[in-house]
Amino acid sequence: MSTRRLKKLPLLIDRKIYKTGQTRGASNSEIYQNRVSRNSTVLIPYSQWSACRHPYSDADEYENGSIVLIDPEWYFTKVNADQVLLQEGIVLGDNAVLLYLRRGQWSRYGAQYYGTGVLPNGKPFSAPTSRTSPIGGTVLARVHGTTADADNARVYIGYNETNLRGAGIRVYEYASSTIINDVKTQLEALYWMCPGAVETAISETMSRQEALERRQRIMQKASERNLLDLDRLANIRAINPEHVTICPLCLQPIQANEFLQREEQAEGRETWDLTITEVSLFHIEELRVGSLQHRPYNLGWGHHFCNVVVKDAGIKSTLEWMTRVLVRNHIDTRKSQSNNESSLTLFDF
């Protein structure tokens, strides 16, 4: 007997969880793809190849391959560059490109080959035609132009076609399809641990009974996947000792209805199409090259403002910075009587 299909969460919550499996945005002037799945082709600078060649272990491969980004200055000044790359499993035009980002790079090591259409090794100086090996080209350029000088027009080569926009994703944003799904399950479980979760989920498309059924099934799935270790969730600041979901920075409980509330805007600076809500995805340990941090037990739900404050610094570094700011302003939170909350203060860390 087949299991009955669960009713979907309200659109804003459902989309928020779905988008955790996507990368950040990117403009057409960048080399990255815009908001695609985290298991897409990854871009690895050659300087980071040894640390990032395999995603999780030497036995793992990136699900949609990788492209190595070669510095033109290194390539054209290194003796036997092609042989050096080959020894590391890298072949220009197969799984690697020359990446031009600066005008000086292009002037010294690009313009002349663009004119002849051929590299010194005989390979075509051309744009790739695919993101998977063999990629079919050797050049990726995003050299911005200056309007004051016609000789310094922009140079955009490779992955700038409508049907091939962006070369791939930042390597530190990668996650396998299994990890992506586990993260979504754990994050939905954390939603159901927010005060008022059932009431917030009830909508014109979901009854109370259907909300309760979905909560039970998701929590069961999380438990079966070892995604509901309450001690670990508390240790990473995703929940408090009462097993309520909290913001990892300020430690305040996240109310379920905050998932549906648009961020407050400053008077006179409102925009009609604001899509940012009060709650957003929060990485406990920041994303960084050499360590894939989009994974279970490194994510939670936090206030958008708190997320902006932490940015890429990480929680520990942010708390240390905030403490220094308070000290310089002669503010001691231990003596503050402005509220009656019993939650920890900065000085408790």
Phi, psi and omega in degrees: 000125184286149179284136181294138180294133181285146174290145181285154173290164173309148191307313183299319180289316180300315180293323181297317179291319179300317184291346177294343177272005181247159177277173178288170182286161177210143180272170181294341181275358179259169180271353187267156173283154184261113174048069177240175182299146181290352177260019178286174178306132181259149177255123184240113173302140182303326180297342181248011185300315183296326181278336189240007185303320178242144185291307187243323177206171181297342180273350183265152172231154175293133189299328179240028174078183180216158175235128180269134181260116184259131176288121182302322180298317178297314186297316185275351177250347180277130177292131179054046183303318182297322179290321177299316179294318182300323179296340179255013178079023183244130179227121178299129181091347178254305177222022181209153177225157168278125184254116178255118179239339184243148181301320180298320177300314183293318182296319185276323191234008184232313189302318183294323180282333174296324179290319181274334180080008183222138175277163178304332180276004177092352179283149179296139173271086190216164180283145176295157179243000182207160175264347181252149184294133358280134187282344170081014179197167188240356190231136170225118184229136172221073179258115184286145182269168174240127185293339184281346186225111182296336180284347180248045178294156181295151178236105177244111179229129174091132175054041176232020175270157181302319182267005178211060185267117181089137184280329183170201184246162175297135187299326183284352177270355186293146169208143178289163180298324178295315179296318179303313181292320178296320178298316179299318179297314181295320180292325176291323176301320178294326174299314182293347177267005176276143175302132178081018185296315182295314181298321180290326182288333181295126181212189180292346180252356183219123178276172178298317180297320179292325177294316179296321179294317180296317179301315182297317183291319181292318179295323177295316179298317179298319179295316181295330180270009181059041181249009185233039175282102188296325178295317179293319179296322177291322182295328179269006176073024177275331177225163178262179181300339178273006178066036175253137180296133182229161173287126184297340179268301186273348177069011176282143176302142176269118176280137184302324182291347177292339177295339183255353184270129176290150179296139177294143181244148179293139181300132180089352181237022183290148171236136188288337186255026180299129180245002182279128177260172184294336184246138179216166178299138185229116175277126181291302170264131187297153175292134179205155181295137177094355179211114183279107189260356174276092188202162176302151180063023168223015183224149176206189175250131180224168176292141180303318181298315179297322178296319179296321180295315181291318180050237182256011186277335186091155186294312184301311180296323179293317178297321178296318178295315180298321179297317179297321178298315180297319180296316180295334178265011177058038178250120178247107185293343179292335183260357183288132178245022186288343176210169184254013182292142180262008182291163183293153176254174179303326186281000177271358183261000000 
